[in-house]
Amino acid sequence: MDISFTTQDFWIPLFQIIIVNIVLSGDNAVVIALAARSLPPHQQKKAIAWGSGAAIAMRIVLTLFAVALLQYPYLKFVGAALLLWIGVQLLIPEDGDAEIASSNHLLAAIKTILLADLVMSIDNVIGVAAAAKGSLPLLIIGLAISIPLVIFGATMLLKVMERFPVIITIGAMLIGWVAGEMAVTDPAIVAWVDSTMPMLHTIGPVAGAILVYAAGKVMANRKKKG
């Protein structure tokens, strides 16, 4: 996908990549800190640096792989369904933080960081790959901007999100929007959509955002009542 750096077709998806990655990466950054918390101070920095570096490399490889897979028919439908589920989950209050094992050994802490990030990065990978719309420059630039923000600004980002919960709602709806865009551009139907119902390129994203918001609020209310 060729995108000019001077058009909204570049800047809007880039903004989506950055926001999606930031919204979905808060827990990953906390995991890095928790996994290294039992190390001596001078080893904590090493564990965070090496663990973060390995996690970033893994994230980039997985995202490139996901972008390649999304070029095949019907896989975007699967990705869109997963994104809708991820967006809804963001709007459901959590019962509490999961326990993350810490370690007093540097290599063990790095391994914990890498494994935890692998498990928790599936949503990031799918969301960023979808927002990139097959553009490698968009993908690289978006990850290059957002990953350092997440790693080095995790505490600040989490505090901002806690103070202004609307950011989570906006992020969840954006993920629904990206899911709608993904569904209507699946190779299996995109030619038909372009020739017969081009309005779906607008209806799909709007419907995805509304669906995530509505389903998330309903499930959140049920959980509170339960």
Beta strands, then each sheet from edge to edge (+ up, - down):
end
